[in-house]
Amino acid sequence: YNLDLTDTDLCPNFMLHETIHLFVNDFYGGHCPSYAEADSPNMLTARLLSGEACAGPLEFFVANEIPGVEFASIGRYNNYWRSDLHAHSLFLRLSQHCSKEYVFKFLFYSYLFINYYFEDISLAKKIRPKILDHLTPPENAKSVELLYKLSDKLFILNPTFIKRACRDYIHFIGGPSSLSEAYAFDLEKLAFDEDYFAPLLEHVAAFIFKNPKMRRPDSKLRSQSHRRHRQTDRGLGRVIR
């Protein structure tokens, strides 16, 4: 199975993205996704969409929320997303009003519906107020503005790429050959009325945002890391020249 990325703005790197898929799949039982063995094809499709909705935003966090010094290698070699200084600024400003967990959940649902409404992504944008209501809206109106601006960064995905990637993989594991058939269920009802993805989001939050082992080094350690990183880059530069 091969996916051509030459007509997208994505880096041809997959390690972080696919690792997140494994993490999500493990949460759902660790079985190899297969429509032939699925109790409910719709639920399997929803779980596949939730895997994308975790992978995209978490990569986005690594590329832009975490300072590039500590995770420079991950960002350069194992991430589809490129660093974006404006996105990094939005993350910093949001940190004054919202928790990282809240921001991730908002981006998760945004990305979920970007993939679901790939033929008309404007529909996914219109759902954002419903996402906020589901998560409990921030009291600060500025936070909502910043969340919208940050999620706008995710809406740059090429609908043709989404269609090809999702359709081909679903068909590859025994599902329908068209996304209109695979997506023939009410994802909004599943996400908001039934709160189907809440356990997955709590699992991700517990592992990444509430795990003391995943905390960022303090400012002194970051400064030392930054100096080492610069020295290494200069040394490599001399060798290359």
N, C-alpha and C positions, 0 to 999 in steps of 0.2 A: 504494500500500500504506500503510494507516494503522492505527496501534495506539492504542486508547483506554486512557489511563492513569488515568482519573478514579477508578477503584475500587481503586487501589493507593496505597501510601505513597511512591511514587517521584516525584522531581521530573521535570517534562516536558522534560528536557534530554538531548541525544543526542550532542553533538559528540565528547566524549572516548570514549564507548562505541563509537561507530561507527568512530572512528579506530583503535582497538585491533583491531576486526574487520578493517579494511583491512590492518593490520600482520600479523595472523595469516594472512589470506588470501594476502598477498604471500609469506609463508614457504612456503605450500603451492603456490606456482607463479603466483599472481596471476590465475588464470582466474576468470571469473564462475561462481559455484557453479551447477551444473545437473545434476539427476539424469539427464536424457536423455543427457548426455555423460560421465557418471561411469563410470570403469572398475569401481568397486565402490560400490554405493549405501550399504553399511554403512560403508565408509571415509569417504565424504562426510558421512554423518550424524555419525560420530565427530569429523571435523574441524570441523563446525558446532558441536558440543557443546564442543569445545576452544576455539573462538572465544569462546563465552559464558563458559567457565571462565577465560579470560584477562581478558576485559573486566570482569566483575563484581569480582573481587579487586583488579585494578589500579585501578579506580575507587575501591574501598574504601580502598586505600592512599592515593590522592590526598586523599580526603575526611578521613582520620583519622590516617594515619601522619605525613604531612608537615604541619608547622605551618601553620595557616590563613592566616598573614600573607602568605607568599610566593605561595601558590596560591589566594588568596581568590577571585579572579575565576573561575578554573577551577572551583573548588568551587561557586560560586554559580550560574554560568551554563552550565556544560558537563558536569555530572555528575549521574547519576541518584541517587547516594547523598548523603544529608545527613550533615553532621559529627556525630560522637557522642563526647562527652568521655570516656565510659567506654572506648570502643574506642581512643581516642587514648592513654589511660592503659595499656591492655593492650599496645599497640604499644611504648610506652616501656619497660615492664617486660620484655617479650620481648627487646628489643634488648640486654639484659644477658646473655642466654643463647643466643640464636639469631641467625643472619644474616638479613637481609631476604630474601635469596634463598630460604632454607629456609622462612621464614614464607609467602612467596608460593606456593611449591610446595605446601605443605600446604593453603593456601586454594584453590589451583587444583583439586586433587583433590577437596576438599570440595564445591566449587561444581559440578564436573563431575558428581558423583553426586547432588547436589541436583536438577539438571536431569534426570538419567536416571531417578531414582526419585521423580519429582514426585508420583506418586499415593500414595506412602507414604514421606514424607521421613525417617521414623524409620530406614528401611533405610540411608539415606545416613549417618546418625549412627553406626550400628553399624559402618560401614566404616572409621571414623577410626583404630582401632588398626591395621588393615591398611595404611592410608596411611602411618602412622608406621613400620611395619616396612619398607615399600617405600623410604622415604626414609632409613632408619636413625634409630631413635628418639633423641631428645636424652637425654643422661645424667642431666640434672636433671629430677626428677619434677615440679618446679614449672613447668618449661617446657611439659610436656604439659598440665597443668591450664590454663595461660594460652592455649595453642593451642586447646584445646577451647572455652574461654570466648570467644575471638575468633571462631572459626568459628561459634559459636552465633549470632553477629550476622547471618550469611549465611542462616541457616535461617528467617528471618522472611518470606522470599519467599512470596507467595501461590501455592499450587499451581495454582489456576485461571488466574492470570496466566501462569505458566510454560507450562501446557498450551496456552493460546490463542496465546501469542507463538511458541512453537516449532512447534506444529502448523501454524499459518497460514503461517509463513515456509517451512517445508519443502514444504508443498503449493504455495506460490507459485512455487517454483523447480522444480516438476515432480516432487516426491516424493510419498510416500503421503499419503492424506488423514487417516490416524490415526497417533498416536504409537506405539501398540502395534505397528503394522506397521513403522514407521520404526526403532523401538528393538529390533527382533527379532534382537539379536546380543548377545554376552557382553562388555559393556564392561569388567567387572572383569578378565577374561582379557586383553583388549587392553591395558589400562592397566598391570596388574601383572606378568602372565606374559610378555607381549611387550614391555613398556616402550615402547609405541608413541609416547607423548607426550614422551619424554625429549628428542629433538632440538629440539622446539618450545620446551620449557622452558629448555633451554640457550641457545637463540637469544634468548628474552625476557630471560633473566638477563644475557647478554652486552651487550645493548643498554641495559637499564635499570639493573641493579644493579651492573654491573662497568664501566660506561662513565664515564670521568672527567668527561666533559662533563655528565653527569646528576647529579653530586654536589651536595649541598646547600651553599649558601654557608656560610662560617664564622660563628661566633657574632657577631662584630663587624658583619659585613655584614647578618646577620639582624636585629640590633638597629637598624641604620640603616633597614632596610626597614620594620621595625615602626613606627618613629617617622614615616616618610613616610606609611605607610598610615593611621596615626591622624590625622595632620594633614589628609590628603585627606578622610577620613571626616568630620572636624569641619567642614572647608570646605564639603563637600557638604551637611552638615546645616544650615548657616547658610543656604545657598541655598534648600534645600527649605522651611525654615520661613519 
